[in-house]
Amino acid sequence: MERRFRILLSLITGAIIMIGFIFFTGFFQKYLHDQLVEQTLKDNKMFGETAIGLIQRLSTDTTFKEEVLNVCNNVKLPNSGYICASDEEGNLIAAPGWNDESSYNIYQSGAKYSTADRKSTLNFMEMNNGGVFEGYYEYDNGYSDIIVSMRINDKYRLNVHQNNHELEAVSGRFRNTILWIGALIGVLLSSLTYYLISKLVNGYETKLEGKNKKLKEQKRNITSSIEYASKIQEAMLPPMDQLPFDSDNVMVFYKPRDIVSGDFYWTHETSEKVFVAAVDCTGHGVPGAMMSMTGNNLLNQIVVANGIEEPAEILNHLDEEVSKFLRQDESGNQDGMDMSFCVLDKKTKVLSYACARNPIYLIQNNEVKDLKAQRKSIGGSVLHKDMKFNTKEIQLNSKDVIYMLSDGFQDQMNDDDQRYQRKKMRQTLLESSNKPFSAQPEYLLNEFNSWRQEVDQLDDILIFGFRV
């Protein structure tokens, strides 16, 4: 009966925490979406003013429509955005893919416009009567665009659209991240509640026997919780058969110090490029795992959702988003990430890369080359806060091997209080590159265990390697 009571109370505690997180994430998602909408309206206004300035500077009376159409066709906006132009009667005069035979009237189509607070709905003529309009363009299927409409001159308007659904998806991913974190905290606090209640109920038993029993129970419950959290984290990592390389040309040596890890790898593939990141988050165990889930979601947002492909730009965005997500300017929090990031052009074999403290190792002609990192982390330290990341390129050859890794292996100590160090790491990677990729993880594990002997593993370890 007592055990059932303890379990019931711990489950209630976990449920209360999860319900609190669900309510919190709902408010947080709305707040984040409102902030994204506000920023998108500012961006659209800036895009519009820039486009109008360009049109007015380049066009003449005879080339006006041609220049408007050039702007609409050539300006690419984030979030599936586009620019179009219309006259005072609602006739579309330019849009992406527009030609002389195209004909469409926005007013006659029954298009609806909502103000930014969505308290008022206007048709095209009502919207056209004003100057700059900021709000939503409503589609019949329930979707909407965030739109800024402004006058080019007395006769024509320029309309700048970005897809609101994609912004909602971004805020939804942040919400899911916080829910996962809430689930981890709920499980851990449920276990802690179980322990505390057990201590209260068994207070009159023999102290030594009771204490030993409770410690074992606590350890078992916390370990079980963390093991469950590790399954969540493993589900985040791409399986080997889904990596964007042939199975004979890729390897992953992944060895958390504890059950869950602060290191993670991330990949993405398009028709022309392969993206790879190896990331070492602050800390290890549960705190490091929470940071790794945040980093994984931010990379998906920046690269997959926003379509950013240039390595330095990706790292600069990630640096800003980590600092913003952890409110580091306000809280003084200095958690962050060291990482290497590269983009391989499938056709040209050109490797573009940018690195935050952790370099990339290139094995070429049986020699190890360091693709150096910048002395700046993602988020965290106030040192080099204003420094921006730079992209570098290198031409790869067939059979070249790339290794991206955290510093866990090279920082490991042995029984003689010696560190493995980077020089020995480079030699080990060179020897590993001459072995089949399927055999490399076992080779690296044996080398690691042989070095550390009886010393406990000090940090999480990640080595990601692939052959061109």
C-alpha positions as semicolon CSV with decimal commas, in nm:
position;residue;x (nm);y (nm);z (nm)
1;M;0,000;0,000;0,000
2;E;0,281;0,239;0,093
3;R;0,462;0,168;-0,233
4;R;0,146;0,235;-0,434
5;F;0,096;0,559;-0,244
6;R;0,450;0,673;-0,316
7;I;0,424;0,587;-0,684
8;L;0,089;0,763;-0,707
9;L;0,225;1,082;-0,553
10;S;0,535;1,082;-0,775
11;L;0,318;1,031;-1,084
12;I;0,091;1,317;-0,971
13;T;0,398;1,537;-0,926
14;G;0,524;1,452;-1,274
15;A;0,177;1,511;-1,421
16;I;0,149;1,852;-1,251
17;I;0,490;1,952;-1,386
18;M;0,399;1,838;-1,738
19;I;0,064;2,020;-1,727
20;G;0,249;2,333;-1,615
21;F;0,495;2,296;-1,902
22;I;0,211;2,242;-2,151
23;F;0,041;2,564;-2,042
24;F;0,372;2,749;-2,039
25;T;0,472;2,627;-2,385
26;G;0,133;2,733;-2,523
27;F;0,189;3,089;-2,401
28;F;0,553;3,075;-2,510
29;Q;0,463;2,957;-2,861
30;K;0,216;3,245;-2,903
31;Y;0,469;3,495;-2,772
32;L;0,742;3,360;-3,001
33;H;0,509;3,364;-3,302
34;D;0,405;3,723;-3,226
35;Q;0,771;3,821;-3,210
36;L;0,842;3,644;-3,540
37;V;0,544;3,817;-3,703
38;E;0,660;4,156;-3,575
39;Q;1,011;4,096;-3,708
40;T;0,876;3,966;-4,040
41;L;0,664;4,280;-4,085
42;K;0,975;4,490;-4,028
43;D;1,170;4,274;-4,274
44;N;0,893;4,294;-4,535
45;K;0,881;4,673;-4,500
46;M;1,257;4,690;-4,545
47;F;1,241;4,458;-4,850
48;G;0,961;4,669;-4,995
49;E;1,138;5,001;-4,943
50;T;1,456;4,860;-5,094
51;A;1,266;4,720;-5,397
52;I;1,079;5,049;-5,454
53;G;1,404;5,244;-5,434
54;L;1,557;5,008;-5,688
55;I;1,259;5,038;-5,923
56;Q;1,252;5,418;-5,903
57;R;1,626;5,439;-5,962
58;L;1,641;5,203;-6,260
59;S;1,310;5,254;-6,439
60;T;1,180;5,509;-6,688
61;D;0,822;5,568;-6,806
62;T;0,869;5,309;-7,077
63;T;1,056;5,051;-6,870
64;F;0,862;5,082;-6,543
65;K;0,664;4,758;-6,564
66;E;0,966;4,570;-6,693
67;E;1,176;4,678;-6,392
68;V;0,892;4,591;-6,151
69;L;0,871;4,244;-6,306
70;N;1,250;4,203;-6,280
71;V;1,234;4,281;-5,907
72;C;0,945;4,039;-5,852
73;N;1,124;3,759;-6,038
74;N;1,471;3,806;-5,892
75;V;1,421;3,902;-5,526
76;K;1,408;3,586;-5,312
77;L;1,256;3,611;-4,965
78;P;1,265;3,370;-4,669
79;N;0,965;3,160;-4,561
80;S;0,847;3,101;-4,923
81;G;0,808;3,477;-4,960
82;Y;0,759;3,671;-5,282
83;I;0,697;4,022;-5,413
84;C;0,414;4,124;-5,648
85;A;0,271;4,454;-5,774
86;S;-0,080;4,574;-5,863
87;D;-0,255;4,885;-5,988
88;E;-0,526;5,082;-5,806
89;E;-0,806;4,863;-5,945
90;G;-0,647;4,544;-5,817
91;N;-0,502;4,422;-6,147
92;L;-0,182;4,229;-6,090
93;I;0,094;4,372;-6,308
94;A;0,392;4,170;-6,185
95;A;0,464;3,857;-5,984
96;P;0,716;3,571;-5,996
97;G;0,666;3,390;-6,330
98;W;0,438;3,667;-6,467
99;N;0,412;3,729;-6,842
100;D;0,220;3,953;-7,083
101;E;-0,060;3,699;-7,123
102;S;-0,122;3,669;-6,748
103;S;-0,431;3,830;-6,600
104;Y;-0,554;3,840;-6,241
105;N;-0,756;4,092;-6,039
106;I;-0,702;4,082;-5,663
107;Y;-1,020;4,279;-5,584
108;Q;-1,246;4,066;-5,804
109;S;-1,100;3,748;-5,657
110;G;-1,247;3,847;-5,319
111;A;-0,907;3,861;-5,146
112;K;-0,923;3,952;-4,778
113;Y;-0,670;4,144;-4,571
114;S;-0,653;4,136;-4,191
115;T;-0,485;4,399;-3,978
116;A;-0,183;4,296;-3,772
117;D;-0,403;4,247;-3,463
118;R;-0,658;4,057;-3,677
119;K;-0,942;4,267;-3,540
120;S;-1,042;4,411;-3,880
121;T;-1,084;4,257;-4,225
122;L;-1,057;4,463;-4,544
123;N;-1,103;4,402;-4,915
124;F;-0,846;4,522;-5,168
125;M;-1,005;4,863;-5,229
126;E;-1,032;4,936;-4,857
127;M;-0,672;4,836;-4,807
128;N;-0,564;5,037;-5,114
129;N;-0,714;5,360;-4,976
130;G;-0,444;5,388;-4,715
131;G;-0,068;5,432;-4,734
132;V;0,142;5,146;-4,597
133;F;-0,061;4,838;-4,493
134;E;0,085;4,585;-4,248
135;G;-0,106;4,269;-4,167
136;Y;-0,218;3,939;-4,318
137;Y;-0,329;3,824;-4,661
138;E;-0,591;3,553;-4,598
139;Y;-0,626;3,251;-4,829
140;D;-0,949;3,054;-4,868
141;N;-0,784;2,735;-4,733
142;G;-0,719;2,890;-4,392
143;Y;-0,353;2,971;-4,455
144;S;-0,223;3,325;-4,458
145;D;0,074;3,537;-4,559
146;I;0,230;3,815;-4,357
147;I;0,212;4,111;-4,593
148;V;0,334;4,467;-4,616
149;S;0,175;4,667;-4,900
150;M;0,307;5,010;-4,994
151;R;0,278;5,254;-5,279
152;I;0,536;5,267;-5,556
153;N;0,370;5,583;-5,690
154;D;0,018;5,722;-5,731
155;K;-0,091;5,434;-5,955
156;Y;0,079;5,120;-5,830
157;R;0,141;4,925;-5,507
158;L;0,413;4,680;-5,413
159;N;0,306;4,380;-5,199
160;V;0,568;4,185;-4,997
161;H;0,452;3,839;-4,876
162;Q;0,601;3,580;-4,637
163;N;0,429;3,253;-4,545
164;N;0,278;3,269;-4,194
165;H;0,246;2,888;-4,177
166;E;0,624;2,848;-4,190
167;L;0,664;3,093;-3,900
168;E;0,408;2,893;-3,703
169;A;0,613;2,581;-3,775
170;V;0,927;2,749;-3,633
171;S;0,749;2,846;-3,310
172;G;0,601;2,495;-3,296
173;R;0,948;2,340;-3,306
174;F;1,060;2,559;-3,015
175;R;0,748;2,450;-2,827
176;N;0,832;2,083;-2,888
177;T;1,188;2,137;-2,762
178;I;1,061;2,285;-2,435
179;L;0,809;2,000;-2,400
180;W;1,091;1,746;-2,431
181;I;1,289;1,934;-2,168
182;G;0,978;1,943;-1,949
183;A;0,937;1,568;-1,993
184;L;1,295;1,510;-1,877
185;I;1,252;1,738;-1,575
186;G;0,914;1,581;-1,494
187;V;1,061;1,230;-1,496
188;L;1,355;1,334;-1,278
189;L;1,140;1,526;-1,028
190;S;0,892;1,237;-1,012
191;S;1,180;1,011;-0,913
192;L;1,296;1,266;-0,656
193;T;0,941;1,289;-0,516
194;Y;0,931;0,911;-0,486
195;Y;1,257;0,919;-0,292
196;L;1,149;1,195;-0,053
197;I;0,816;1,030;0,024
198;S;0,993;0,700;0,082
199;K;1,221;0,872;0,328
200;L;0,927;1,016;0,520
201;V;0,728;0,690;0,536
202;N;1,025;0,480;0,640
203;G;1,162;0,728;0,896
204;Y;1,094;0,499;1,193
205;E;1,277;0,202;1,043
206;T;1,637;0,124;1,111
207;K;1,823;0,427;0,980
208;L;2,115;0,251;0,818
209;E;1,900;-0,013;0,652
210;G;1,644;0,244;0,541
211;K;1,906;0,479;0,404
212;N;2,077;0,207;0,200
213;K;1,746;0,094;0,060
214;K;1,642;0,445;-0,037
215;L;1,977;0,520;-0,201
216;K;1,951;0,207;-0,413
217;E;1,594;0,288;-0,505
218;Q;1,686;0,646;-0,592
219;K;1,975;0,540;-0,808
220;R;1,764;0,280;-0,987
221;N;1,484;0,528;-1,058
222;I;1,714;0,810;-1,171
223;T;1,915;0,573;-1,390
224;S;1,595;0,441;-1,542
225;S;1,479;0,797;-1,610
226;I;1,808;0,891;-1,773
227;E;1,807;0,571;-1,980
228;Y;1,464;0,666;-2,105
229;A;1,598;1,015;-2,181
230;S;1,883;0,854;-2,377
231;K;1,627;0,682;-2,603
232;I;1,475;1,023;-2,673
233;Q;1,819;1,162;-2,755
234;E;1,913;0,863;-2,975
235;A;1,592;0,916;-3,171
236;M;1,718;1,268;-3,248
237;L;2,044;1,141;-3,405
238;P;2,032;1,024;-3,771
239;P;2,056;0,643;-3,796
240;M;2,358;0,509;-3,982
241;D;2,145;0,385;-4,274
242;Q;1,999;0,736;-4,317
243;L;2,328;0,927;-4,331
244;P;2,391;1,102;-4,666
245;F;2,689;0,879;-4,750
246;D;2,738;0,523;-4,872
247;S;2,762;0,285;-4,577
248;D;3,118;0,191;-4,680
249;N;3,227;0,555;-4,663
250;V;3,102;0,679;-4,326
251;M;3,158;0,605;-3,957
252;V;3,047;0,738;-3,620
253;F;3,231;0,680;-3,293
254;Y;2,985;0,801;-3,028
255;K;3,061;0,736;-2,660
256;P;2,875;0,940;-2,394
257;R;3,050;0,979;-2,060
258;D;2,718;0,919;-1,887
259;I;2,404;0,761;-2,027
260;V;2,307;1,075;-2,219
261;S;2,550;1,303;-2,400
262;G;2,625;1,669;-2,466
263;D;2,785;1,574;-2,801
264;F;2,575;1,519;-3,111
265;Y;2,609;1,499;-3,487
266;W;2,367;1,643;-3,741
267;T;2,327;1,594;-4,116
268;H;2,109;1,726;-4,394
269;E;2,106;1,659;-4,768
270;T;1,971;1,844;-5,071
271;S;1,994;1,754;-5,437
272;E;2,326;1,940;-5,466
273;K;2,483;1,951;-5,120
274;V;2,550;1,754;-4,802
275;F;2,558;1,934;-4,465
276;V;2,740;1,786;-4,162
277;A;2,787;1,921;-3,810
278;A;2,973;1,773;-3,511
279;V;2,876;1,958;-3,194
280;D;3,017;1,958;-2,840
281;C;2,773;2,124;-2,598
282;T;2,862;2,267;-2,258
283;G;2,859;1,994;-1,994
284;H;2,758;1,630;-2,020
285;G;2,481;1,412;-1,880
286;V;2,132;1,560;-1,857
287;P;2,236;1,930;-1,886
288;G;2,447;1,855;-2,194
289;A;2,164;1,648;-2,344
290;M;1,921;1,939;-2,303
291;M;2,164;2,169;-2,483
292;S;2,212;1,911;-2,759
293;M;1,837;1,892;-2,822
294;T;1,821;2,272;-2,836
295;G;2,115;2,281;-3,082
296;N;1,962;2,009;-3,302
297;N;1,631;2,195;-3,326
298;L;1,801;2,528;-3,400
299;L;2,006;2,371;-3,683
300;N;1,686;2,228;-3,832
301;Q;1,527;2,572;-3,810
302;I;1,822;2,760;-3,962
303;V;1,919;2,518;-4,240
304;V;1,610;2,310;-4,321
305;A;1,331;2,560;-4,247
306;N;1,504;2,887;-4,337
307;G;1,715;2,746;-4,622
308;I;2,045;2,903;-4,511
309;E;2,335;2,710;-4,670
310;E;2,652;2,915;-4,612
311;P;2,849;2,770;-4,313
312;A;2,954;3,099;-4,151
313;E;2,605;3,242;-4,182
314;I;2,464;2,926;-4,023
315;L;2,705;2,952;-3,727
316;N;2,638;3,325;-3,684
317;H;2,262;3,260;-3,676
318;L;2,312;2,969;-3,434
319;D;2,526;3,189;-3,207
320;E;2,252;3,453;-3,195
321;E;1,970;3,202;-3,143
322;V;2,147;3,013;-2,859
323;S;2,218;3,340;-2,680
324;K;1,859;3,453;-2,733
325;F;1,708;3,117;-2,632
326;L;1,907;3,108;-2,306
327;R;1,857;3,485;-2,250
328;Q;2,229;3,515;-2,188
329;D;2,234;3,895;-2,197
330;E;1,997;3,899;-1,899
331;S;2,076;3,582;-1,706
332;G;2,456;3,573;-1,734
333;N;2,427;3,211;-1,848
334;Q;2,744;3,104;-2,033
335;D;2,639;2,766;-2,174
336;G;2,723;2,718;-2,539
337;M;2,870;2,488;-2,801
338;D;3,199;2,420;-2,978
339;M;3,150;2,269;-3,321
340;S;3,267;2,213;-3,675
341;F;3,031;2,256;-3,971
342;C;3,087;2,176;-4,336
343;V;2,897;2,171;-4,665
344;L;3,009;1,935;-4,942
345;D;2,915;2,018;-5,302
346;K;2,830;1,680;-5,452
347;K;2,930;1,779;-5,805
348;T;3,245;1,987;-5,760
349;K;3,368;1,818;-5,438
350;V;3,437;2,163;-5,290
351;L;3,413;2,160;-4,910
352;S;3,292;2,484;-4,748
353;Y;3,342;2,499;-4,372
354;A;3,332;2,713;-4,060
355;C;3,446;2,597;-3,717
356;A;3,386;2,720;-3,363
357;R;3,699;2,612;-3,168
358;N;3,690;2,253;-3,299
359;P;3,887;2,204;-3,625
360;I;3,820;1,961;-3,908
361;Y;4,086;1,704;-3,999
362;L;4,144;1,622;-4,367
363;I;4,332;1,305;-4,462
364;Q;4,477;1,369;-4,807
365;N;4,759;1,173;-4,974
366;N;4,818;0,991;-4,645
367;E;4,881;1,320;-4,463
368;V;4,674;1,497;-4,197
369;K;4,576;1,857;-4,264
370;D;4,408;2,080;-4,006
371;L;4,118;2,290;-4,132
372;K;4,157;2,543;-3,854
373;A;3,880;2,670;-3,628
374;Q;3,814;3,022;-3,505
375;R;3,866;3,096;-3,134
376;K;3,500;3,162;-3,068
377;S;3,223;2,942;-2,929
378;I;2,855;2,934;-3,014
379;G;2,681;3,132;-2,737
380;G;2,834;3,119;-2,392
381;S;3,152;3,317;-2,334
382;V;3,152;3,695;-2,361
383;L;3,502;3,675;-2,511
384;H;3,501;3,745;-2,886
385;K;3,129;3,822;-2,862
386;D;3,144;4,061;-3,157
387;M;3,352;3,827;-3,374
388;K;3,173;3,682;-3,676
389;F;3,242;3,341;-3,826
390;N;3,404;3,313;-4,171
391;T;3,355;3,050;-4,438
392;K;3,656;2,884;-4,600
393;E;3,668;2,646;-4,897
394;I;3,896;2,365;-5,003
395;Q;3,891;2,140;-5,309
396;L;3,868;1,772;-5,214
397;N;3,984;1,476;-5,419
398;S;3,837;1,132;-5,455
399;K;3,925;0,909;-5,156
400;D;3,996;1,206;-4,926
401;V;3,873;1,146;-4,571
402;I;3,719;1,407;-4,339
403;Y;3,702;1,372;-3,958
404;M;3,492;1,603;-3,738
405;L;3,513;1,552;-3,363
406;S;3,465;1,686;-3,013
407;D;3,762;1,725;-2,775
408;G;3,661;1,436;-2,544
409;F;3,908;1,182;-2,689
410;Q;4,214;1,407;-2,703
411;D;4,153;1,545;-2,349
412;Q;4,134;1,200;-2,185
413;M;4,389;1,134;-1,908
414;N;4,565;0,803;-1,833
415;D;4,707;0,639;-1,519
416;D;5,025;0,850;-1,553
417;D;4,821;1,172;-1,545
418;Q;4,903;1,238;-1,911
419;R;4,661;1,385;-2,163
420;Y;4,610;1,215;-2,502
421;Q;4,655;1,551;-2,682
422;R;4,587;1,668;-3,037
423;K;4,918;1,551;-3,189
424;K;4,852;1,189;-3,094
425;M;4,489;1,231;-3,203
426;R;4,600;1,333;-3,554
427;Q;4,820;1,022;-3,582
428;T;4,537;0,798;-3,460
429;L;4,299;0,944;-3,720
430;L;4,559;0,887;-3,994
431;E;4,594;0,521;-3,892
432;S;4,217;0,485;-3,865
433;S;4,166;0,626;-4,217
434;N;4,358;0,331;-4,364
435;K;4,108;0,084;-4,219
436;P;3,759;-0,003;-4,351
437;F;3,504;0,242;-4,216
438;S;3,306;-0,042;-4,060
439;A;3,612;-0,136;-3,850
440;Q;3,708;0,216;-3,742
441;P;3,473;0,254;-3,440
442;E;3,610;-0,064;-3,281
443;Y;3,968;0,046;-3,355
444;L;3,908;0,384;-3,191
445;L;3,738;0,223;-2,889
446;N;4,032;-0,013;-2,835
447;E;4,277;0,275;-2,866
448;F;4,077;0,481;-2,617
449;N;4,050;0,202;-2,359
450;S;4,417;0,114;-2,399
451;W;4,512;0,475;-2,327
452;R;4,288;0,550;-2,028
453;Q;4,354;0,216;-1,852
454;E;4,180;0,247;-1,512
455;V;4,095;0,618;-1,539
456;D;3,726;0,698;-1,576
457;Q;3,611;0,857;-1,900
458;L;3,621;1,235;-1,843
459;D;3,401;1,371;-2,120
460;D;3,161;1,273;-2,397
461;I;3,329;1,156;-2,718
462;L;3,218;1,203;-3,078
463;I;3,412;1,134;-3,400
464;F;3,227;1,159;-3,733
465;G;3,419;1,053;-4,043
466;F;3,337;1,022;-4,411
467;R;3,519;0,959;-4,739
468;V;3,459;1,165;-5,051
